[in-house]
């Protein structure tokens, strides 16, 4: 089940919402836990027991860590045990196929038999709920949060359906108090609904329109396509992944607020970045900060000399790429970003600061878009072939009815909106609108309040109706996170 589906919008979410506000406060956490497990079981029935095992195992490990508070060495051993179990779980289901495939490529060279392994299915969201579990164990070991003695609360933290399959990654220390007690005001509900609908609009109206073109371009042989179409494919995927991912984060933040949880922001206009370092301060903030706090800093961060700093950065981004998927394309994508971060620390960043902001942003866009080719391509040879085609201008014109049918007026409107609103234009327009209303001194206060209320409400209503119509009509609606 995904957020951008009629089933979720008009059956699952209203049912859970009504039940949540119908039961007493003591039953709300158990209700959300059952709803979250049902949400997961709908798409991964065979693996809901795996998640429940993860919940119980991490709950018991957390109690064990708390029991060893007076014995630091024992506590470290228990923490290492718990983190290892989580990583083994993640490693088996996510990387077993990748490891065996690559190992089988070299075993014949040593006259050894290849390993026979049936394909291991990747449970949706395992990267996210595993990182949630690890952060819980580390937070209570470091004393940043109290151990959770109630199984239902820890289970809800790990499996809460708004962030279960697509993030953001929530720190236990950030929501520990909210698991115990929280309240919802009318303004919280209003904000939550608006944030959810905006995210839904990002996903359906922009990301899906971009994805229809990007997926078709990437499915074709790059050798048959002119450079113009390859550039278009790269640009549309750049917009697709941003509006899809940030749209899901918006929906998750909105849903959480509707149930009393306050999640931190996960995106801050990353395509307005002026460097790759700036990009990673703005892109998937919950993941980049997770790697910083739980891996980069424990490795030594930038405190042990330049060479060690660069090694730590490349290690973190190697693992960041591997976290995204079991493929060499993801590993190269991670190392590619790590390399540019190293180059910027070596002096490229200082050089960029001397350039106009527009030139800095153009540099960031180019580096990011090239990186997305590795992220999206099915293999390294296809990624390199695609990138080579970007500078090949002698290809013959390409005629494709399906592709050019997708390049309609709606696509170009979505493309224009996607580029414009990738920058902080929306807050600027909202601020301008507010100033214009404040300047109307001769207008009654009641009328101003009505305008401020009715216009956003009308816009939200239009978005939800139009998005629903698109879903009913069978619009292209891919789910990108099955690889994560």
C-alpha positions in Angstrom: 0.0 0.0 0.0 1.4 3.4 -0.9 0.2 6.9 0.0 -0.6 7.8 -3.5 -3.3 5.3 -4.0 -7.1 5.4 -3.8 -7.1 2.6 -1.2 -4.9 4.5 1.2 -6.5 7.9 0.6 -10.2 6.8 0.9 -10.2 3.7 3.0 -7.1 3.1 5.1 -6.3 6.6 6.3 -9.9 7.7 7.1 -10.5 4.4 9.0 -7.4 4.8 11.1 -8.0 8.5 11.6 -11.6 7.9 12.8 -10.6 5.0 15.1 -7.7 7.0 16.5 -9.9 9.8 17.7 -12.7 7.5 18.9 -10.6 5.5 21.4 -9.1 6.6 24.6 -5.6 7.9 24.9 -4.3 4.6 26.3 -5.4 2.7 23.2 -4.0 5.1 20.6 -0.5 3.8 20.5 -1.6 0.1 20.3 -4.1 1.1 17.6 -1.4 2.9 15.5 0.9 -0.1 16.0 -1.7 -2.6 14.7 -2.6 -0.2 11.8 1.1 0.1 10.9 1.7 -3.7 11.0 -1.4 -4.1 8.8 -0.2 -1.4 6.4 3.1 -3.2 6.1 1.5 -6.6 5.8 -0.7 -5.4 2.9 2.4 -5.3 0.7 4.8 -7.6 2.6 2.6 -10.2 4.3 5.4 -12.8 4.4 7.8 -10.3 6.2 5.6 -8.7 8.8 6.7 -11.4 11.2 10.3 -10.4 10.4 9.5 -6.8 11.4 7.8 -8.0 14.6 10.9 -10.1 15.4 13.0 -7.0 14.9 10.8 -5.1 17.3 10.9 -7.7 20.0 14.7 -8.3 19.6 15.6 -4.6 19.8 13.2 -4.1 22.7 15.0 -6.9 24.7 18.4 -5.7 23.6 17.6 -2.2 24.8 16.5 -3.5 28.2 19.8 -5.5 28.3 21.8 -2.3 27.6 20.0 -0.5 30.3 20.7 -3.3 32.7 24.5 -2.9 32.1 24.6 0.9 32.6 26.9 0.5 35.6 29.3 -1.7 33.5 30.4 0.3 30.5 32.4 -2.6 28.9 29.5 -4.9 29.2 27.2 -2.3 27.7 29.5 -1.8 24.7 29.4 -5.5 24.1 25.6 -5.7 24.3 25.4 -2.7 22.0 27.8 -4.3 19.5 25.7 -7.4 19.7 22.4 -5.6 19.0 23.8 -3.4 16.1 25.4 -6.5 14.6 22.1 -8.4 14.6 20.4 -5.5 12.9 23.1 -5.3 10.3 23.1 -9.0 9.7 19.4 -8.9 9.1 19.8 -6.0 6.7 22.8 -7.6 5.0 21.2 -10.9 4.3 18.0 -9.6 2.8 19.5 -6.7 1.0 22.9 -7.8 -0.1 23.0 -11.7 -0.2 22.1 -11.8 -3.9 24.6 -9.0 -4.7 27.4 -10.7 -2.7 26.8 -14.2 -4.2 26.5 -12.8 -7.8 29.9 -11.0 -7.5 31.6 -13.9 -5.7 30.4 -16.3 -8.4 32.1 -14.0 -10.9 35.6 -14.8 -9.4 35.2 -18.3 -8.0 35.8 -20.0 -11.3 39.2 -18.2 -11.6 40.3 -20.2 -8.5 38.7 -23.5 -9.9 36.0 -23.3 -7.2 32.4 -24.2 -7.7 29.9 -21.3 -7.8 27.4 -20.8 -4.9 23.8 -21.7 -5.6 21.4 -19.4 -3.8 17.7 -18.9 -4.5 16.9 -15.2 -5.0 16.4 -13.5 -1.7 13.4 -11.1 -1.7 14.1 -7.6 -0.4 11.5 -6.5 2.2 10.2 -3.0 1.5 11.5 -0.4 3.9 14.0 -2.7 5.6 16.8 -0.1 5.3 14.6 2.5 7.1 13.3 0.4 10.0 16.8 -1.2 10.5 18.3 2.3 10.9 15.5 3.3 13.3 16.3 0.2 15.4 20.1 1.0 15.4 19.6 4.6 16.4 17.4 3.5 19.3 20.1 1.2 20.7 22.8 3.8 20.3 20.7 6.6 21.8 19.9 4.7 24.9 23.6 3.5 25.2 24.8 7.1 24.9 22.2 8.3 27.5 20.4 10.6 25.0 17.1 8.8 25.7 15.7 6.5 28.4 15.2 2.9 27.6 11.6 2.1 26.4 10.1 -0.5 28.7 6.8 -0.7 26.8 6.9 -2.9 23.8 4.0 -1.2 22.0 5.8 2.2 22.1 9.0 0.8 20.7 7.1 -1.1 18.2 5.3 2.0 17.1 8.5 3.9 16.8 10.0 1.3 14.5 6.9 0.5 12.4 4.9 3.8 12.4 3.3 3.7 8.9 4.0 7.3 7.8 7.7 6.8 7.7 7.9 3.0 7.4 8.6 2.5 3.7 10.1 5.8 2.5 11.4 7.6 5.5 12.4 10.1 6.8 14.6 8.4 9.3 13.4 9.4 12.7 15.7 9.4 15.8 14.3 7.7 18.8 15.6 10.6 21.0 13.5 13.0 18.9 10.2 11.2 19.5 10.6 9.4 22.8 8.5 11.9 24.7 5.9 12.0 21.9 5.4 8.3 22.2 4.5 8.7 25.8 2.3 11.8 25.5 1.2 14.1 22.8 -1.7 16.3 21.8 -3.3 17.5 18.6 -4.7 20.9 18.1 -6.9 22.2 15.3 -3.9 24.0 13.9 -1.9 20.7 13.9 -4.7 19.0 11.9 -4.9 21.8 9.5 -1.1 21.8 9.0 -0.9 18.1 8.7 -3.6 17.9 6.1 -2.1 20.7 4.1 1.4 19.2 4.2 0.1 15.8 3.2 -1.9 17.2 0.2 1.1 19.3 -0.9 3.3 16.2 -0.9 0.6 14.3 -2.8 0.6 17.0 -5.4 4.3 16.9 -5.7 4.2 13.1 -6.2 1.3 12.8 -8.7 1.4 16.1 -10.6 5.2 16.6 -11.0 7.1 13.4 -10.1 4.9 11.1 -12.0 4.8 13.3 -15.1 8.6 13.5 -15.0 8.9 9.8 -14.3 6.9 8.7 -17.4 9.5 10.4 -19.6 12.6 9.6 -17.6 11.7 5.9 -17.3 11.1 5.6 -21.0 14.3 7.3 -22.0 16.4 5.2 -19.6 14.7 2.0 -20.9 16.0 2.7 -24.4 19.5 2.1 -25.8 21.5 5.3 -25.4 23.2 4.6 -28.7 20.0 5.2 -30.6 19.1 8.4 -28.9 20.1 12.0 -29.8 21.9 14.0 -27.1 18.8 16.2 -26.6 16.7 13.3 -25.5 19.4 12.0 -23.2 19.7 15.4 -21.6 15.9 15.5 -21.2 15.9 12.1 -19.6 18.6 13.1 -17.1 16.7 16.4 -16.3 13.4 14.7 -15.8 14.8 12.0 -13.6 16.6 14.7 -11.5 13.2 16.3 -11.0 11.3 13.0 -10.5 13.5 11.7 -7.7 13.3 15.1 -5.8 9.6 15.6 -6.1 8.9 11.9 -5.4 11.2 11.7 -2.4 10.4 15.1 -0.9 6.7 14.5 -1.7 6.7 11.3 0.3 8.6 13.2 3.2 5.9 15.9 3.1 3.2 13.3 3.3 4.9 11.5 6.1 5.4 14.7 8.1 1.8 15.7 7.5 0.4 12.3 8.5 2.5 12.3 11.6 1.3 15.7 12.6 -2.3 14.5 12.2 -1.6 11.9 14.9 0.3 14.3 17.2 3.9 13.6 16.1 6.3 16.3 15.0 8.9 15.0 12.5 11.8 17.2 11.5 12.3 18.5 8.0 14.0 16.1 5.5 14.5 18.4 2.5 15.4 22.1 2.3 15.4 23.0 -1.4 18.5 20.9 -2.2 18.6 22.0 -5.9 19.3 25.6 -4.7 22.6 24.4 -3.3 25.8 26.1 -4.4 28.1 23.1 -3.7 27.9 19.4 -3.1 28.5 20.0 0.6 25.6 22.4 0.6 23.5 19.9 -1.3 24.0 17.2 1.4 23.0 19.7 4.1 19.7 20.0 2.2 19.0 16.6 0.7 17.6 13.7 2.7 18.7 15.5 5.9 17.6 12.6 8.2 19.9 10.2 6.4 23.0 12.5 6.0 22.7 13.5 9.7 22.3 9.8 10.7 25.6 8.9 8.9 27.3 12.0 10.4 26.3 11.2 14.0 26.5 7.4 14.0 29.3 6.8 11.6 31.4 9.8 10.5 32.0 11.3 13.9 32.7 7.9 15.6 35.2 7.2 12.8 37.0 10.4 13.9 35.3 12.9 11.7 37.7 15.7 10.8 39.6 15.5 14.1 42.5 13.2 13.0 44.1 15.1 10.2 43.3 15.7 6.5 44.1 12.2 5.2 41.9 10.5 7.8 39.1 13.1 7.2 39.1 12.3 3.4 39.1 8.5 4.2 36.2 8.9 6.6 34.2 10.9 4.1 34.7 8.4 1.3 33.9 5.5 3.7 30.7 7.2 4.7 29.6 7.8 1.1 30.6 4.4 0.0 28.2 3.0 2.7 25.6 5.7 1.9 25.6 4.4 -1.7 25.4 0.8 -0.6 22.6 1.6 1.8 20.5 2.9 -1.2 20.8 -0.4 -3.0 22.8 -3.6 -3.7 24.4 -2.6 -6.9 27.6 -1.2 -8.2 25.8 1.8 -9.6 24.7 2.9 -6.1 28.3 2.4 -4.8 29.7 4.5 -7.6 27.1 7.1 -7.0 28.1 7.3 -3.3 31.8 7.4 -4.0 31.2 10.0 -6.8 29.6 12.4 -4.2 32.3 11.6 -1.7 35.0 12.5 -4.2 33.4 15.9 -4.9 33.2 16.5 -1.1 36.9 15.8 -0.8 37.7 18.0 -3.8 35.7 20.9 -2.3 37.7 20.5 0.9 40.9 20.5 -1.0 40.3 23.8 -2.6 37.5 23.5 -5.1 35.0 25.0 -2.5 37.2 28.1 -2.0 37.3 28.5 -5.8 33.6 28.2 -6.1 33.0 30.9 -3.5 34.7 33.4 -5.8 32.1 32.8 -8.5 28.7 34.3 -8.9 26.0 32.4 -7.1 24.4 31.4 -10.4 27.6 29.8 -11.5 27.9 27.9 -8.2 24.4 26.6 -8.6 25.0 25.6 -12.2 28.0 23.6 -11.0 26.0 21.9 -8.3 23.2 21.0 -10.8 25.6 19.5 -13.2 27.4 17.4 -10.6 24.1 16.2 -9.1 22.5 15.4 -12.5 25.5 13.3 -13.7 25.4 11.5 -10.3 21.7 10.7 -10.8 22.6 8.8 -14.1 24.6 6.3 -12.0 21.8 6.2 -9.5 19.1 5.4 -12.1 21.0 3.3 -14.6 20.5 -0.5 -14.4 24.3 -1.1 -14.7 27.6 0.7 -14.8 28.1 0.1 -18.6 24.6 1.5 -19.3 25.4 4.6 -17.1 28.7 5.2 -18.9 27.0 4.7 -22.3 24.3 7.2 -21.3 26.8 9.8 -20.1 28.8 9.3 -23.4 25.7 10.0 -25.4 25.3 13.4 -23.7 28.1 14.8 -25.8 27.4 12.9 -29.0 25.6 15.2 -31.3 25.7 13.2 -34.5 22.9 10.7 -33.7 20.0 10.5 -36.1 16.6 11.9 -35.1 14.6 9.4 -33.0 10.9 8.8 -33.5 8.9 7.2 -30.7 5.2 7.6 -30.5 5.0 6.6 -26.8 7.7 9.1 -25.8 6.5 12.0 -27.9 2.9 11.3 -26.8 4.1 11.9 -23.2 5.7 15.3 -24.2 2.3 17.1 -24.1 1.3 20.4 -22.7 0.7 18.9 -19.3 4.3 17.6 -19.2 5.8 20.9 -20.1 3.7 22.7 -17.4 4.9 20.1 -14.9 8.5 20.5 -16.1 8.3 24.3 -15.8 6.7 24.0 -12.3 9.3 21.4 -11.3 12.2 23.6 -12.1 10.8 26.8 -10.7 9.6 25.3 -7.4 12.9 23.4 -6.9 14.0 26.8 -5.6 12.4 28.6 -2.6 9.8 30.3 -4.7 6.8 29.1 -2.8 7.8 30.7 0.6 8.6 33.9 -1.3 5.2 34.0 -2.9 3.5 33.2 0.4 5.4 36.0 2.1 4.4 38.4 -0.7 0.8 37.4 -0.5 0.9 38.0 3.3 2.4 41.5 2.8 -0.2 42.4 0.3 -3.0 41.4 2.7 -1.4 43.3 5.5 -1.2 46.4 3.3 -5.0 46.4 2.9 -5.7 48.7 5.8 -9.1 49.7 4.6 -10.4 46.1 4.4 -12.2 44.6 7.3 -10.3 42.2 9.5 -13.0 39.6 9.0 -12.7 39.7 5.2 -8.9 39.3 5.5 -9.2 36.3 7.7 -11.8 34.8 5.3 -9.4 35.3 2.4 -6.5 33.8 4.3 -8.6 30.8 5.1 -10.6 30.2 2.0 -7.8 30.5 -0.6 -5.6 27.8 0.9 -8.6 25.6 1.6 -9.8 26.0 -2.0 -6.3 25.2 -3.3 -6.0 22.1 -1.1 -9.5 20.9 -2.2 -8.5 21.4 -5.9 -5.3 19.4 -5.4 -6.9 16.4 -3.6 -9.7 16.2 -6.2 -7.4 16.6 -9.2 -4.9 14.1 -7.8 -7.7 11.6 -7.1 -8.9 12.0 -10.6 -5.4 11.3 -11.9 -5.2 8.1 -9.8 -8.7 6.9 -10.9 -7.7 7.6 -14.5 -4.7 5.2 -14.0 -1.9 7.8 -14.3 1.7 6.5 -14.3 2.4 6.1 -10.6 5.7 4.2 -9.9 7.0 3.4 -6.4 10.7 4.2 -6.3 11.5 2.8 -2.9 11.3 -0.9 -3.5 15.1 -0.9 -4.1 15.8 0.7 -0.7 
